[in-house]
Amino acid sequence: MNIDLAALPDDVETLQRLVRSLAAERTSLSQAQAEIERLNLIIKKLQRSQFGRRAERLDDDQLQFGLEDLDTDLACVEASLPLAQAADIPKARDERPSLPAHLTREDVRLDVEHQVCSCCGGALHLIGETTSEMLDHVPARLQVVRICRPRYGCRACGTIHQAPAPERPIAKGLATPALLAHVLVSKYCDHLPLYRQSQIFARQGVEIDRSTLANWVGGACWWLEPLQNRLAEHVFASQKLFADDTPIPVLDPGRGRTKTGRLWVYARDDRPWNGTDPPAAVYLYSPDRKAERPVAHLAEFKGIVQVDGYPGFEQLGADIRLAACWAHARRKFYEVHQATASPIAAEALRRIAELYAIETVIRGQAAATRQGMRQARSLPLVRAMKSWLAAQLSHIPPRSSLADEIRYALTRWDALCRFLDDGRIELDTNTVERVIRPVTLGRKNHLFAGSDGGAKRWATICSLITTAKLNDVEPFSYLQNVIERMSSGHAMSRLDDLLPWNWRPTTALN
């Protein structure tokens, strides 16, 4: 409430009402500030659970969902305060995003109504201006591209001349490369099923059946398959890979239900040890999880494969050395500690945390530097941990969960210690776990692949989208340009130009 102290009322009753209003306003403000403080405290606790030193962090999605509602509650409380008071409330973090320079600017000029002073009537002159920016949204819109090809006739010989029709990505189809890319990114990157996309198009007044969208996806993937094959060659040419698999449900019409297929994911990322080769990931579909699948995928590979505890990887060829994952070993001790509060499990977690602390220091350094640091600091810790685990195993019941977890680690000890002798090896398989996460989100949204062919298309698009994101390439612009160039006769001998790390946005004519 704004009060003119120079013109206070003389009436006692009016002054009493003024004081009561001030007291009520102060009480309301105190309650609002207390609520804001409570919400900020909850936000800080959630942030500590994600970024702080805890035995296990919250899932990213769980954290984001919680923060969304809390931030909304906080905004509602702040909106109820007077503007001047809300501005004085400290923010938990900077909420205003920077506006990129490449965005289109629309100028809105707000000028005074009259060019004379309202106080004295004198003429006004410009002494400066105040400029502020707001972020606007222009809804996506569909448009029709009309292609006109004039025909010319020769009176002398009767020949008709006309420019050839442009190639269409989908034969006799209506979709441009931009629309195809939009459908692919919406489904495989933003996890929006085709039937929902069909509903969105209908709200814009354009009826596009789900089956039509499915045909577009199949036609677009046909152009992209050679690029996925070339991407796989790049991945398997590395000397160090991460490998994992994840289940995907696939419709099995013969039985009237879904079956469980697998997406095998192979990733290379040399950035943690300052390597120069670009990161990449390739997904390959198989209808089952037999060990012969990774054996066939890696038949020509020679080097190190970092994996989880799946026994099928142990059947890989003699030219392949397996490196195990400390995160999986740690997770098992964590589960025991959560269930039983075992001090032995807690000590195992503490010892593993010491290894991760060393990795934090050497991340991004050259492989030789990492190896030297590990030999000096990590090797003594690993040796002591093995002796300690073996000693603990002899003092606990052999059929207990804790004994199972200790045996899990000891039976894989050589593979767990592989990182000590090679600076290129990471402590865990989190690199490939991160590229699997989008598949998990997609699986929750579009439920299942409609066929084995649909699962293979899923693998094709995920390979390109994930690799684009690993190389800081925007997926929609990338797929739009690639589909346009592939459907316009891009030379197969220049396929490497379209790999995400080599790609430059050009027209199909280039």
Order of alpha helices (4+ residues) and beta strands (2+ residues): alpha-alpha-alpha-beta-beta-alpha-alpha-alpha-beta-beta-beta-alpha-beta-beta-alpha-alpha-alpha-alpha-alpha-alpha-alpha-alpha-alpha
